[in-house]
Amino acid sequence: MKTTLKFQLEKAQREGYAVPAFNFDNLEMLKAIIEGAEEEQAPVIIMVTESAAKYMGFEYVTALGKTAVEKAKVPVILHWDHGFDLELIKKAVDNKYTSVMLDASAKPTTENIQETQEIVTYAHQYGVEVESEIGHVGGKEDDRNTAGGNYTTVRAAIDFVQQTDVDCLAIAVGTAHGIYHDEVKLQIDRIAEINSAVKTPLVLHGSSGVPSDQLSLAIKAGICKVNIGTDLKLANVKGIRTWLTANPTGYDARKFGRLAIDEMKIIVKEKIKILKANGKAK
């Protein structure tokens, strides 16, 4: 069911929940996301990264995403996640993605603002919404590894929103991409301060492995889009390993694929409930 990013995030802001945003790297991941969202009657964002598009092929992954939007019984947003290549982001716009994200957060702020302005101008003329990041959420994102610690300040958030007119803003408040090796401690007060200063919906990246109580506090403080990737990858490989261990001579991809879908769907439904997005499809 087609919808828009801005509509769903503003609804989440008003009603006090967050829209779950899941990365998918293959058909099984996509099926798990859609099945889980439909069973929980939740809106959902399906996200494509540059490396996922390279792996599956831009045309293939785009066709899969568009089919999900068209056929799903709940609102679905097809989102280009963590775009580093401006031409690929524009290609996603041209191919009618619902929304796109530019990630120039590791660059100097002036460059980040300039590139975001370029993408916003390009995307908005086609009715495509834009997410960008100020501050920098480090860790392993796509095929890149970067250091974190460049937290988003209130002043930086205000200036960035005013100069770029982004539709939602990703902020760095203590999360990291990939697998956590140390204790996670979100800066809840920082989220609340930024939320009070800007009206633009706020996004939390690197949410896999973040304790549910901290996610709940983050939503209360103002987060209304939560990105999840690694948790699905871990569930995917768990399902495949479980099936292959039980069936050492087996080879039917449909069977181990189905178990992988079911394992990932458990995570999808858990996250939807933690974010209080269940029952919010209407």
N, C-alpha and C positions, 0 to 999 in steps of 0.2 A: 504494500500500500504506500503510494507516494506521499511524501510530506516534505517539510523544509527544516533545516537545522535551527533557524532562528525561532520558528514557531514552537518547536519541541523544547528548546532550551528556555525560552521565556515562560512557557507553561511550567516547566520544572522549577524555575525560580519562584513562581507564584505559589506553587503547591508543595514546595519543600522536599524535593527528591532530586536525583541525578539520572540523566539518561546514560545507559551503559553503551560504551563504544568498544567494539571488539575487532581486533585485527584478524584477517583470515589469509592463510597461505595456500589453501587447497579447497576442493569441493567439500570434503568432510567437515572442515572447520566451519564453512559457510552454512552447511546443513544443520550443524549443531547449534549455531547462533540463532538461525531462523526458527528451528523447531522449539528451542528453549524459550525464545521470546513469545512465540505463539501460545505455548502452554501456559506461560505466566501472564499473557495479555499485556505485554510491555512494548513500548517503542524501543527501537534499537538502531544503533549506528554501526554499519559494517565498513571496515576500513582497509584500504589497499595501500601498501607501502611501495616505494620504488623497487625494492628487492623482490617483493611478492610479484609485482608486475613483470620484472625481469625473469623470474622463475617460471611463471605460468604463461607469460606473453601478455602484453598490454591488451590486445583485442580479446583474448580468452577471459582474463580476469574481469574486464569491463563488462563483457557479455554476461558472465555469471552474476555480477553485482546488479546489473540492470534487471535481470530475470528475477532476482530475489525481491527487488523493489516492486516489480510488477505483480508477482504471484503471492507474496506474503500477505497474511491476513491481519497483520499489525503494521503500524507506521515504520517504514525503513528509510534510512538515509544512507546513500552511497558516498563515502568520504575518502578523498585522497589524503593520506596521513603522512606527516613528516616529509613534505616535499622539499628537497634541496635544489633540484634542477628546475629553474623557472620555466624552461620550455616544456618539460614534462607536466608541470602544474597547468600550464596553459592548454596542453593537449587534453588533460583531464577535463578542464572547463569546456573545451570544444566538443568533448564526447559526453557532455551532459551529466557529469557527476553532480550530485546535489550540493556538495561543498568541497573545499580544498583547504589544505593547510600548507603554508610556507613555514619552514623552519630555518631561519637565518639567525637563530638565537646565539650561536657561537661566534658570530661576527660582531664587529663594533656596532654599537647602537645606531649610529647614523646610517650604516649600510643596511641594518635590519629594517629600519624605518623606510628607507628608500625602496628596498625590494618589496616590502609589504605594501607600500603605496602602489607600486607597479602592478602587483597581483590583484589588489582590491579593485583598482581601476579597470583592469581587464575582466575580472570575474563578474563584477557587479553589472556590467553592461549586458551580460547574458543571464542575469538572475541567479548566479551561483554565489554562495556565501563563503566567507573566508575566515579561517582561524590562523592566528600567528602566536608566536611565543616571545615574551620578554622576560629577562632572567634566563637561566639555562638549566634545564633538567638533564643531568649527565647520565652516564652509564652506557649500556649497549643498546643502541637504537638502530634498527635496520642492520647495515653492515659497518656501522661506525661505533667507535668507543671514544667517549669524551669525559672529561672530569666535570663534576658538578660543583655546587657550592656558590654559584652566582645567583643568589636568591633575588626574587623580584621585590622591589621596594614600591611603596605606595606612590611615590612621586614618579617613578619610571612607568608604572602602570597607567597613571593619569595622562602623562605626556604621550605615551605610545598610542593609547586609544584615541586621544584627541587628534593626533597627527595622521593616523592610518585609517580610521573608520572601520576597523575590523568588526566582524559579527560575533566573535567570541575570542577570549584571550586565555592562552595557556600560561600558567605561572609556575615558578620554581619555589616550592615551599617545603622541601625536605624529602621528596621522592626521587627515585632513580629508575632508569630503564633496566630491564633484565632481572637477574636473580639477586636478591638482597643477601649480603653476607654479615651484615651488622644489624643492630636494632633500628627499626624504623620509627622516626619521631617527626610527625608532621607539625608544621608551625601554624597551628590553628588560629592563633591571634593574628598572625600576618594575613591569613586568608580573610578573616573578618574585616580587618582594616582596609584591605584592597577592595573587598566587596562593598564596603560603605562608601568608598571613594569613587567607584566607577559603576555604571549601570550595565556595562557589557557582561554577558554571561561568562563565568570563569570555568576553566578546564583543568583537571588534574591528570597529568601524565604519569607513567611509571607506577601504576596502581596495583599491579600483580604483587602479591605478597604483603601488601599493606593490611594490618589487622582491621577487622570489620568495625571495631569500636572507633578507630581513628577515621575510617571512611565516613562513618555516621557523623562524627564531629565536624569533619570537613564539609559535609553537605549542609549541616546546620549553619556553618560559618559562611556558606555562599557558593560552594562548588556545585555546578549543575550538569557537568559532563565528566565522566570518568573513563579513562582509557585503560584497556586491559588487553595484553597480548601474551606475555610469557606464561601465564597460568593456563591458557588454552594449549599452548605448545607442550607443556608438561603433561597435561591430561591426554593429549593426542598420543604421545609416545608411550604413556602408561597403558592405554588401551591396546596399542599394537603389540607391546611387549607381553602383556598378559595373554593375549590370544596366541601369539607365537610360542610362548612357553607351554601353554596347554595343548598346542597343536604343532609340534616341532616339525612335522612333515607337511603341514598345510601350506597352501599357496593361493587360496582364493582371496583376492584383494577386497572383494565385496564383504567378506565376513570379518576380517580384521578391521576393515574400514568402518563397518557398522558398530563394532565395539568401541572404536576410537570416537565415533560420533556420540555414542551414549556416555562415555566418560567425560567428554567435553561438555555435553549438555548439562551434566550435573553441575559443573562449574558455572556455566552460563546462568542457570536458574538460581544458584546460590548468590551470585553477584547481583542479579536483578533484584532479589529480595533484600540484600544488604543495602542497595541503593534506593530501596523503596519505590522502584519503578513498576513493580507488579501491579496489574490492574489499571495502569495509566495509559493504555493504548487508545482510549477514547478521549 
